[in-house]
């Protein structure tokens, strides 16, 4: 009988210890949960709000120098140029009035496309492989003031049809000049020649812009940017229904003084322009 009583008491004690351990364990888990809640960091919205408060307008000269600051909080306004990768982790060129930036987005859930006038907020991240200052951005906002249309409208003379045909080449030259002036930094127009396309004999025109790239950049960066500008110019001129061919010539004094170092040809294909020849002088070989 004593033995049975002893066994019973032992079982009760063990059960009590087990309950205490569970309660103790539960308290530890509760404490851990509370700790996790207490140490949770700020949300992305909170980080973005802080970034907008602390960011300063980017200084292109500073960020394009050899001693450019890293991880500096900045914002830049400009027009989106070439888009290299789309989506929330996209990459594009941003044309600012003082220079060109490469923008790398970090989970930015905002739609965008070439020609959009935007402000990006982020941190500086050195330069890309072609030497363009980079910004890693977590905020992209569309500006209320929209950039003027890529292809400026030019009023045609209010005269008879014969007069309009005669002056169309002048209008095309003016349109081309405005596109270049409004969109392409560090670019000078040497001359623009507009001729009727006698090969097609359909009333369409050939446009020959002779341009100069005034920046002092390495050959890789120079090629990348003049290609981008040429493709963009061709895409804009394609909106003119009577331009059938374009050949863009580039002079880059930093690499070769007084001579053309690149030539890009385009032909009309439906509503767009198809790239033909891309020629480079040996001075631009990488």
Long-range contacts (C-beta under 8 A, 24 or more apart in sequence): 44-107, 44-138, 47-138, 48-121, 48-138, 48-139, 51-121, 51-122, 51-138, 51-139, 52-121, 52-139, 55-121, 55-122, 58-96, 58-101, 58-124, 58-133, 58-135, 60-96, 60-98, 60-99, 60-101, 60-133, 61-98, 63-101, 63-124, 63-133, 64-99, 64-127, 64-133, 68-124, 68-126, 68-127, 68-133, 69-124, 70-124, 70-125, 70-126, 71-123, 71-124, 71-125, 72-123, 72-124, 73-121, 73-122, 73-123, 74-121, 74-122, 74-123, 74-124, 74-135, 75-119, 75-120, 75-121, 75-122, 76-101, 76-103, 76-119, 76-120, 76-135, 77-117, 77-118, 77-119, 77-143, 78-117, 78-118, 79-115, 79-116, 79-117, 79-118, 79-147, 79-183, 80-112, 80-113, 80-114, 80-115, 80-116, 80-118, 81-114, 81-183, 81-228, 81-232, 82-114, 82-228, 82-231, 82-232, 83-112, 83-113, 83-114, 93-132, 93-228, 94-118, 94-120, 94-135, 95-183, 95-185, 99-133, 99-185, 100-132, 100-185, 100-225, 101-132, 101-133, 101-134, 101-135, 102-128, 102-132, 102-133, 102-134, 102-135, 103-134, 103-135, 103-137, 104-134, 104-135, 104-136, 104-137, 105-137, 105-138, 105-140, 106-136, 106-137, 106-138, 107-138, 108-137, 108-138, 108-139, 108-140, 110-140, 110-141, 110-142, 112-140, 112-142, 114-232, 115-147, 115-150, 116-142, 116-147, 117-142, 117-143, 117-145, 117-146, 117-147, 118-142, 118-143, 119-143, 129-220, 130-217, 130-218, 130-220, 130-221, 130-224, 130-225, 131-217, 131-218, 131-220, 131-221, 132-221, 148-182, 150-179, 150-182, 150-183, 150-232, 150-236, 151-175, 151-179, 151-236, 151-237, 151-239, 151-240, 152-178, 152-179, 152-182, 154-178, 165-203, 168-205, 168-242, 169-194, 169-195, 169-196, 169-205, 170-194, 172-205, 172-207, 172-240, 172-242, 172-243, 175-237, 175-240, 176-207, 176-209, 176-233, 176-237, 179-233, 179-236, 179-237, 180-209, 180-211, 180-233, 183-229, 183-232, 184-229, 184-232, 184-233, 186-213, 186-214, 186-215, 187-211, 187-212, 187-213, 187-214, 187-229, 188-212, 188-214, 190-251, 197-244, 197-245, 200-244, 202-244, 203-242, 204-242, 204-243, 204-244, 204-245, 204-268, 205-242, 205-243, 205-244, 205-245, 206-243, 206-244, 206-245, 206-246, 206-247, 207-237, 207-243, 207-245, 207-246, 207-247, 208-246, 208-247, 208-248, 208-249, 209-233, 209-246, 209-248, 209-249, 210-249, 210-251, 210-260, 211-248, 211-249, 211-250, 211-251, 212-250, 212-251, 212-252, 212-253, 213-250, 213-251, 213-252, 214-253, 215-254, 216-254, 217-254, 219-255, 219-283, 219-284, 219-285, 219-286, 220-286, 222-252, 222-254, 222-255, 222-284, 223-262, 223-280, 223-284, 223-286, 226-250, 226-252, 226-262, 227-264, 227-278, 230-264, 231-264, 231-275, 234-264, 234-266, 234-273, 234-275, 235-272, 235-273, 237-273, 238-268, 238-271, 238-272, 238-273, 243-268, 244-268, 246-273, 252-284, 255-281, 255-283, 255-284, 256-281, 256-283
